[in-house]
């Protein structure tokens, strides 16, 4: 059985060992972590270059990380922020969520998936989950829609994509905004499309326990230019330097800016962005290594009837395996 996994993910152990040696870290440790960042010498060099440069925040690495995320996922626009929680908050702001609105989400997630609605004065409504995937059940979403419902925050729990086509159809039918909480699922695919290029807005996290890290950080990806402009304002105090967005014309020079809405200081630094860019270069290797380990788990637990392992991805899908949950039954 181990040979089958080695055959399917040939070379992965060697590839990870090379990364470990390059980074100066042991391949194995007796301590088991819930999650641990994998940082090598390339990551350290990328951060050092920024520290030796002129700009450690509000500089070119922020734009570069946004560009690289769009290139990887196929999304049209990217906005990086200081956390996955801030990403969800900005998405709710851009969606126009406010007092009296309702946002449908799942209870099987981190607090931020519901708190993003509360930050905007809205009420989170919890739908049920699919007992096979633990992701939000589209039919339960439908049953919880009211005339106050404004958006759905669907979580790719453990790194397995939600049933995005079904959720998209429901959101289109009722005029709802589809926000995908993809904190677990960078590198995941749904029907041959990368997560980040499916929902109205997709939110990533770069916390150290996630597949790639910036130390902290997050991002929102979208294909909608109008949402992108609102996200940019929400991230940076509601302020814009973009002439095409300014309401007063002519303005008085490159120093001039306008505050157009109430925004927040959710900016990501160039230091963190540089680490994120370097980590993204290893994302495919990281995901394949997680898949290889999951393959071992599948085979190791296959003969234990009390253990229910995660379902294998369907054709065209790819599970990033941020987590590998086991369901115990009598």
Secondary structure as GFF3:
##gff-version 3
##sequence-region A 1 330
A	DSSP	alpha_helix	2	8	.	.	.	ID=ss1
A	DSSP	alpha_helix	12	23	.	.	.	ID=ss2
A	DSSP	alpha_helix	41	51	.	.	.	ID=ss3
A	DSSP	alpha_helix	60	73	.	.	.	ID=ss4
A	DSSP	beta_strand	77	81	.	.	.	ID=ss5
A	DSSP	alpha_helix	84	94	.	.	.	ID=ss6
A	DSSP	beta_strand	102	106	.	.	.	ID=ss7
A	DSSP	alpha_helix	112	119	.	.	.	ID=ss8
A	DSSP	beta_strand	123	127	.	.	.	ID=ss9
A	DSSP	alpha_helix	138	143	.	.	.	ID=ss10
A	DSSP	beta_strand	149	155	.	.	.	ID=ss11
A	DSSP	three_ten_helix	157	159	.	.	.	ID=ss12
A	DSSP	alpha_helix	164	174	.	.	.	ID=ss13
A	DSSP	beta_strand	177	181	.	.	.	ID=ss14
A	DSSP	beta_strand	189	190	.	.	.	ID=ss15
A	DSSP	beta_strand	193	194	.	.	.	ID=ss16
A	DSSP	beta_strand	201	205	.	.	.	ID=ss17
A	DSSP	beta_strand	218	222	.	.	.	ID=ss18
A	DSSP	alpha_helix	225	235	.	.	.	ID=ss19
A	DSSP	beta_strand	239	240	.	.	.	ID=ss20
A	DSSP	three_ten_helix	243	245	.	.	.	ID=ss21
A	DSSP	beta_strand	258	259	.	.	.	ID=ss22
A	DSSP	alpha_helix	270	280	.	.	.	ID=ss23
A	DSSP	alpha_helix	283	301	.	.	.	ID=ss24
A	DSSP	beta_strand	307	308	.	.	.	ID=ss25
A	DSSP	beta_strand	327	328	.	.	.	ID=ss26
###
